[in-house]
């Protein structure tokens, strides 16, 4: 897909401290075709699996389809970056800033994203199953068909989010902020602080309504009709 995101080494705001990650990023950007409409292939994707990107500011870059599974992206800035279809499986993105990033169809299963910032990001059809997302900030994010099954979402901020068939099955959401969120979610959900308190259907819908999300609807476990 075409993009207007940064595609050259000159557009990197801050490079990773780790020399191996630095080289991988430089090689990737140097190999990108000049025409952003050119279809990506495995040889033109960032190969950063398991690499340490600490200290980097990758905001605004074209990182479409990047392989970042098990990578260290703690505190890394990715504001407005294009991560469409990227792999973040088991990556550490704790406290990373992904505000306004394109995270559609991202594979983030099992990632560590405590206190990560996703404000205004587009996460349509992303998979964050069994991810650690405690304290993450999703304010104003688009969460259509996102999968959070089994994720730790305690104290996460979902205020102003748009849900649509967002799967929260078996997720833990104690202390989450959901004010002015709207749309359809799929349960059941654990709202318990210590011992599990599992809600679904009308009970879960009432929980959302009583916490300021009066336009959230709940479909019980299973696929919505």
Rosetta blueprint (number, residue, H / E / L):
1 X L
2 X L
3 X L
4 X L
5 X L
6 X E
7 X L
8 X L
9 X H
10 X H
11 X H
12 X L
13 X L
14 X E
15 X L
16 X L
17 X L
18 X L
19 X H
20 X H
21 X H
22 X H
23 X H
24 X H
25 X H
26 X H
27 X H
28 X H
29 X H
30 X H
31 X H
32 X L
33 X L
34 X L
35 X L
36 X L
37 X L
38 X L
39 X L
40 X L
41 X L
42 X H
43 X H
44 X H
45 X L
46 X L
47 X E
48 X L
49 X L
50 X L
51 X L
52 X E
53 X L
54 X L
55 X L
56 X L
57 X E
58 X L
59 X L
60 X L
61 X E
62 X E
63 X L
64 X L
65 X L
66 X L
67 X E
68 X L
69 X L
70 X L
71 X L
72 X E
73 X L
74 X L
75 X L
76 X L
77 X E
78 X L
79 X L
80 X L
81 X L
82 X E
83 X L
84 X L
85 X L
86 X L
87 X E
88 X L
89 X L
90 X L
91 X L
92 X E
93 X L
94 X L
95 X L
96 X L
97 X E
98 X L
99 X L
100 X L
101 X L
102 X E
103 X L
104 X L
105 X L
106 X L
107 X E
108 X L
109 X L
110 X L
111 X L
112 X E
113 X L
114 X L
115 X L
116 X L
117 X E
118 X L
119 X L
120 X L
121 X L
122 X E
123 X L
124 X L
125 X L
126 X L
127 X E
128 X L
129 X L
130 X L
131 X L
132 X E
133 X L
134 X L
135 X L
136 X L
137 X E
138 X L
139 X L
140 X L
141 X L
142 X E
143 X E
144 X E
145 X L
146 X L
147 X E
148 X L
149 X L
150 X L
151 X L
152 X E
153 X L
154 X L
155 X L
156 X L
157 X E
158 X L
159 X L
160 X L
161 X L
162 X E
163 X E
164 X E
165 X L
166 X E
167 X E
168 X L
169 X L
170 X L
171 X E
172 X E
173 X L
174 X L
175 X L
176 X L
177 X E
178 X L
179 X L
180 X L
181 X L
182 X E
183 X E
184 X E
185 X E
186 X E
187 X L
188 X L
189 X E
190 X E
191 X L
192 X L
193 X L
194 X L
195 X L
196 X L
197 X L
198 X E
199 X E
200 X L
201 X H
202 X H
203 X H
204 X H
205 X H
206 X H
207 X H
208 X H
209 X H
210 X H
211 X L
212 X L
213 X L
214 X L
215 X E
216 X E
217 X E
218 X E
219 X E
220 X L
221 X L
222 X L
223 X L
224 X L
225 X L
